[in-house]
Amino acid sequence: MRSNTAIPLDAWMTRLGLHLPVQVRVYAAFFLYAFSMGGFYPRLPELQVQMGVGEGTLGLAIMGVAAGMLVSLTFFVPQLERMRSRTVLLTTLPVISIAFALASHMRAAVAVFFFLFLVGLVMGFIETIVNLEADRIEHQTGTRIMNRSHGFWSIGFFAGGAISAVFARFDISPQSQLWVTAGVVYLLMVLLLGRFQPTPARTQHPTTPETPRWATPTKGILLLVSVCASALLLEGAGYDWSAIYMRGVFDSSAAFAASAVSVIALAQASTRFIADQVVQRFGPVTTARWLISVLLIGTIAVTVAPNVFTAMLGFALMGVGSSAIFPMAMSAAAQRSDRSATLNVAAMAQYGFVVFLLAPPLLGFVAEHLGLRWSFGVSIPLILLSLLSSGALAPDKGHHA
């Protein structure tokens, strides 16, 4: 006789979930999203040896995340308003760490690309949901939390990177580490997000009656992308290549090389936790110009570093400089008056994360032909472009560019 007492999965997660304030839940979502990713990239040097490939081929393999995210943000995420955000978030979040764990077992670059493509597909949904949630809470409470939310993203990436360094120090395989991460992510998701419910949307400006089938960018969104492109590029390059840079340039140990990723994430997180107050006082344009200048100094330091200490300082400055540019651009996109926040955030994430995820793998070809130092140095012209276009972060005046 079949029992009728079974508890649906959604209700079971709600029952186990902790009672938390809405802003704490969005912080937890950002943290878990990044923690799922943070343990993979510091182990890339070992996975590169396992596959027996050069930097160029490795770059093509990890390009799978960018390809999957581009497909997701272009064709699927624009339909997110018709879906249940809670179900999408709690279904896709565990997939990231599981797919990374599966990828770590692969010895062929094409197989790694496949699993990372899956990572990118689900990341498109998660990125849009958590940024919209942060913006809606800001609107509902009148308190800025966007940079702080991204600060928890950095803390999550830092925690994942730090755990990687510990596992590497004790010669524990990347595969074992990533499966442990997958289990931890699922348990924490149930506890911290089991009671997640999306915050009501901002009052929308009039839009077309039918949601577009894909997220096309407006001129205003492209200008915002140009502001944060250098920060996203160097954030992604730092996570993807800093450990390999430390090993290749200074012959650092696996544990010390992995710590470079943690330095970037920690510096970035520390800045993000104070950035909301700075933006509140000085405005997004002035804050962005300060941070982009710091990013330029850090990039130059990494490019010419004569020793490991200068390189680590450069990576820390890169973390500070890249910290709040993208969160400010996301806020500006969500608040634009030309169309729905969901569509603008999806379009912003689409092109922003193409830079974040696609450009760093392409830098593998730069590293292979010009050296690892220039995989960072080639971004200097893009930093200058960001500095010149930073005025686009000024509050929207109702232009529909």
Secondary structure, 3 states (H helix, E strand, C coil): CCCCCCCCHHHHHHHHCCCCCHHHHHHHHHHHHHHHHHCCHHHHHHHHHHHCCCHHHHHHHHHHHHHHHHHHHHHHHHHHHHCCHHHHHHHHHHHHHHHHHHHCCCCCHHHHHHHHHHHHHHHHHHHHHHHHHHHHHHHHHCCCCHHHHHHHHHHHHHHHHHHHHHHHHCCCCHHHHHHHHHHHHHHHHHHHHCCCCCCCCCCCCCCCCCCCCCCCCCHHHHHHHHHHHHHHHHHHHHHHHHHHHHHHHHCCCHHHHHHHHHHHHHHHHHHHHHHHHHHHHHCHHHHHHHHHHHHHHHHHHHHHCCCHHHHHHHHHHHHHHCCCHHHHHHHHHHCCCCCCHHHHHHHHHHHHHHHHHHHHHHHHHHHHHHCCCHHHHCCHHHHHHHHHHHHHHCCCCCCCC
